[in-house]
Amino acid sequence: MATLCKNCGHALVFDPTIQKVRCEQCGSTFLAEEVESESKKYAKDQKVLTMEEVYGADAEGAAANGAASGAEKEFLDCYIYTCSECGGEITIHGSEVSTKCIYCGNPTVVFSRISQEECPQYIIPFAITKEQALEAIKEEIRHGFFVPKEVRNFTPDSVHGIYIPYWLVDAESSGSYLLKKKVSSGKYSSYEYYGRSGILSLRQLPVDACTMLSPESSTRLEPFDMTKMKAFDEDYLLGFYSNASDLTYADLDSLVSRRAKIIFDDLIFQDFQRNANTKIEESCASTRIDPNIRYAMLPAWFVTFDYKGQHNTILVNGQTGKVVCGLPMRKALFYTLLILSCVVLTVIFTFLAYHIFHLLFGISSSSRHSSSNNNGGRLIALIVMAGVGMIAAGVKKIKNVSTNLKLTQSSKTFNFTKKRQE
């Protein structure tokens, strides 16, 4: 049921540019906290029908036994509501809380659904508009020299503003680490051991509470400015989509412990260069979650497009405008330029080394001939090391791009987005 304008009776939507609820018909604006419609009163008394009450007592059993067809199984996973504006039926998927009418575009908020879920305590309203999100993506892509032209000039298939449910957690993690460092000297190697221990306090750690979305993707949306949080009001959802939390406490505990360990490990390695020569030999860590957990809705834009038959989803932080994506790249061009760069730099380095090598190593002209073999070996070693270093940097770049691209092309993220209806 939509929240209606008290001046003209048309549906209201939340406008990020003015941080108010606005009527698209007459232009009236209101603070979200000031809007008190019949819809909110209706929500307090409205009862949500269960799947059995809507579809029959044996509906879930039929699906579990495999008796229902694919279409019926999908239908059984949905709830059907009626648009208050045009009377059309709206399909709500899984843990989704609010949606738009697919017929008239009415920004319907399903109060009978959200009022029955655990109500969020806080919300960070959208501060970035759809147009600003698209511009931020274009600006990000513009800097990608190896990004294909078709991707730079992409046309989005869909753009969805979605409030993602988060649990804001305070936690304390304590741990002890034994680090092993390999030290090489000539032909010999030895090992040094270091002990580290400490206590890590985390405050308002945001944990994605929707299992439909990959935690790797949602984590990259951070940071959010938690000082901008407001007390939750349903009217901030107007015109946007949202999901309710479907995360169990066991899953929450596991995610917090994992995040705490990653942060702890990074802090441990502040005194050491993390490489193949240094590793964690032993560790013992535990994390305790403060029972005072807060439930909040945080904003994000989901922009989808297809490239060579592959679905891509770019995320934009709805508060800060941070773009989260991994883009396809022209690998052939990248490797070609990498090889050419290696060749050109090798030629330049060889030319310079030939003339100033004796200065770098303190060798006079009179002794150059007698030590030419030794100098030649050093020169070749330096050239090889430089070439290997450039190739290693190129391979690392490709790996990072591939990792980010997997998240952008994640079917889980795409499926999370595609169920929204425009």
N, C-alpha and C positions, 0 to 999 in steps of 0.2 A: 504494500500500500504506500502510495507516494505522499510526501509532505507537500501540502498545497499552499500557494501564496494567499495570504489573508486579504489581499487587495483585489485580485482578479480570479483566484481559484485555480490557476495553472500550477504545474509542477515546479518545484524549486530544485536548483543544483548548487553545489558548492563551487565557488570560483576561487582558484588558488591565487590569482593576481591581487584580489582585494581581501582575501581571507574572510569572505562572508558568503552567506547563502543568497543566491540571486535568482530572481524570476526571469526566465528568458522571454516571457511574453510582455510584461509591463515594465521590466527593469528594476523593480523594487529589490532592495537589499536588506538583509537582516543578519544579526549575529546568530551563529548556530545555537548558542545557549538560550537565545531569546525566543526561538521558534517553539511553540507549543501547539501542535496540531492534534486533530482528532486521531491521527494515525498513532501517536504515542500513547494516547489514552486507550486506544483499541489494543495496543500491544500488551498492555498489562493483563487484559482479560482473555486474549485470544489463545486458544489451545491448539498446539500443533499436532496433527494426526500422525500416528506412527505408520510405518510401511504396511503393517498388517491391517490397520484400520482403513487405509486408502485402497489397498490392492487385494485385500483378503487375507485370511489367516494362513493360507497355505502358499502364499506368493513367495516368501523367502525360502520355504522348503523346496518348492519346485525349482528355484534357481540353484539351490545347493545340490540338488540331486541331478542337475544337468538336464532337466526336462524342458526348460524354457529355451527358446531360440536366442540367437545373439541379440536381436533387436529387443526381445523381451527382457533379457538380462540387463541391457542398458537402461531400459525403461524402469526396471525395478529399482535401479540405483538412484532414481530421481524423485523429486517431489514436484507436484504440479500446483501452481497458484494462478490466480486470475488478476490481470492488470486492472487497477482501479480506474484507469483513464479510458481504455477502449474495450475492456472486457476480454481481451485475448489471454490465452493460457501461456504461462511462463514456466519454463523448465529450470529447476535449480539442481545443480550437480553436487553430489557428495557433501563436502563441508562448506560449500559456498554460502555466503550470508546475504549478499545483495547483488542485484543484477539490473539490466535494462530490459524493457519490453522489446521483443523482436519485431513487433508490428508497428507500434507508434513511437518508439524511442523514449517512452516515458521513463524517467530515472527512478524506477521503483525500488524502494527499500522494503525487504521482506521482514517486517517487524515481528510477525508471528514466529519467525525462525530465530532471529537474533535474540529476542527476549527470552527464549527458552535455553539458549546457550549461556555459558558463564560470561557475563558482560565484561568487556574490557574496562580497565580502570583509566587508561590513558590512550591518547591518540596524537600522532604528529600529522597535522593536516598537510595536504599537498601544497607545496610552495612553487613547484615547477609545472608550467602548463604543458599541454600536448605539443604545442608549437615550439616551446623552449626545449623540450626533450628531443624533438627531431633535429633542432638546430645544433644541440650539443653532440648528437651522434654524427651529424655531417661534419662538424668541426673536428671530431676525433678521427674520422675516416680520412679527412683531408690531409692529415699528417702521414698517412700510410703510403709510402712510395711504392711498395710492392703489392698494395691492394689492387685487385683487378678493377678496370674502369667500370665494369657493370655493377660492381659492389659500391663504388664511390657514388654512382648515380642511381642508387637503388630506390625503388618505390615500395614503401611498406605495405604489406598485405593487411596488417591490422595493427592498431595501437590501443593498448588497454592500460588504464590507470587502475591499479589494484592495491588495496590495503592488505599487507601481509601480517598475519598474527605473529607476535613475538612474546616470549616470556623474558622479562628483565630480571636477571638473577644476580644476587650478591653471593659470592663464594670465597672460600679461603682454601688455598692449596699449599701443602707443605711437601718438601721433597729433599732427598739426598742423592747426589750424583758422584760417580767415580769416572773421571775422564782419562783416556789413554791417548798420549801423543807420541807419534813416531818422530825421532830426531835422527837425521842422517848426517854423517861426516865422512866424506870420501867413500870408501868401500864398506864402511861399517855403519850399523844402525843400532840405536838404543831406544828405550821407551821411558817416557816420563809419565807419572801419574799425579793427578790433581783431584782434590776433593772439593765439592761445592754443596752447600745446603742453604735452605732459606724458606721463607714463608711468602706466598703471593696472595695479595688481597685484590679481588675483582669486584668492581662496583657497577651495577646496571649493565651487566654483560648481556647483549641482545642475542637471544637464541630463537631461530626460526621455528615456529610452532606448527608449521604446516608440512606434513610428510609428503604432500604432492609435489613440493618444490625441493630441488637439490640443495642441501645445506652449503655445498661448495659455491653455488651461485649466489645464494642470499648473503653469505658471509662477505662476499666481495662488494656488496652494496655499502657496507660500513665504511666510514663511521656516520652515524646519525647524531645530530645535535640534540641531546636529551633535555637540554634546558628549554627547548621549544615545545615540549610536550604540554598538552592540554588535557583537562578532564574529558573523558569520553562522552561524546554526544552523537546520537545516530545521524544527525543532520550533516555531519562532516562526510558521511558516506554518500550523500546524494550526488548522483552523476558518475559514481565510481563503482568498481567491483570490490568485493572483499571476501575473505575466507575466515572461517572459525578454526580455532586450534583443534587438532586431532592428534596431538602428541601426548604419549603416556609419560608418567613421571619417570619410569625406568629409562625411556628414551632420552628424556631431558637430562637426567643424571649422567648418562653416557656421553651426550653431546658436550655438556659443561666440562666433564673430566677431560675429554679429548681437547677442547679448546684451551683449557688451563695448562695441559701438558705442552701444547705447541708454544704458548706464551712463555712458560717456564723454561723450555729448551732454548728459546731465543735469548732469554735473559742470561742463562748459564753460559752461552757461547759469546757473550759480549766481550769477555776477556780473551777469547781465543778465536782464531780464524777458522771458520768451519770449512774443512776440506777433508780429503781422503786420509790425511795423516792424523787427524784428530777425531775421535769418536767417543760415544758414551759406552763405557765398559759395563757399568752397572748403574741401576737407578731404582729408587723406591719413592713413590709419590702417592699422595692421597688428597682428595678434594671433598670438602664439606659444603653443601649448599645451605644458605640461610633459608629457613622456611617462609620468610616474608617475600614471596615471589609476586611480581607485578605483571599484569597482562596488558599488552599494548598493541595498537595497530600502527604500523609504519608504512609509508607510501613508496610505491615503485611503479615506473612505467615499463611495460613490456611491448617491445616493437618486433614484429616478425616479418621476415622476407625470405623468398626462395632464391637459391643460386645453384644452378646446374642440378636441379631436382632435389636439393638438400635444404631442409628447413633450418633457418637460423633465427635465434631469438636474442635480441639485445636488451639489456636491462639498464634502466636509468634511475638513480636514486631520486625519488619524488620530492625530496627536501633540498638536497645539495646540488643536484644535476650531475653527479658523478656517473660516468658511463662505464658499464661493465660488459666487455665483449672480447671475443677473439675472432678475427676476420680471416677469410681465405686470403692466401697470398700466392703470388706468381713465383713458385719455387724455382722454375727453370731460370728466370731472370735473376733471382737471388744468387743461385749457385754460379751462374755465369759471371756476374759482377764480383762475387767472392774470389773466384779463380783468377780473373783478370787483375783484381786488386793485389792478390798474392804475387802474381808475376811482375807487375809494375813495381811494387814495393821492394821485391827481391832484387830487381835490376838496379833500382836507386840505391838500395842499401849496399849492394856489392860495389857499385861505383864509389860511393862515399868511403866504404871500408877500405877499398884498395888504396886510397890516397891518405887516409888519416888513421889507418889501423895501427901503425907504428906509434902514433901519438897517444892513442887510447891505452896502449899497453906499455908505453914508455920505452919503445925500441928505437934505437938510432939507425940512421941510414947505413952506417958501416956494418951493423950486425944484422940488417934485414935479410941479406942473402943467406947467411948461415942458419937463420931461424925461420926461413920461408916455409918449410914443411910444417913446423909447429904452428905458425901463424895461419897457414892455410887451413889447418884442421880446426882452429878456433873460429875462423871466419865461416867455414861451412856449418859448424855447430850452431853458431848464432843465427845464420840464415834459416837453417832447418827449424830451430826453436821458434823463430818469428813466424814462419809459415804454419807450423803446427798450432801455435797460439791463435792465429787468425782463423784457421779452420775449426778449432775447438770452440771459439767464440761464435762462429757461424752455426755450428751444430747445436750449441746451447740456445741460440736464438730460435732455431727451427723447433726445438723441443718445447720452448715456452709458448710459441705460437700454436703448436699442435695441442698443448694442454688447454690453453684458453679456447681454442676452436672447438674442442670436445664439449666444453660447457655451453658454448653458443649454439652448437648443433645437438645438444642433449634432447633426446625425445621426451624425457621427463619434464623438462622446462617447457617444451613446445606443447605437450599435452595439457600442462597446467594452464597454459594461455588459451589454447584453441577452443576450450569448452565455453569460454565467455561468448556471449551472443551480442551482436550489434543490431 
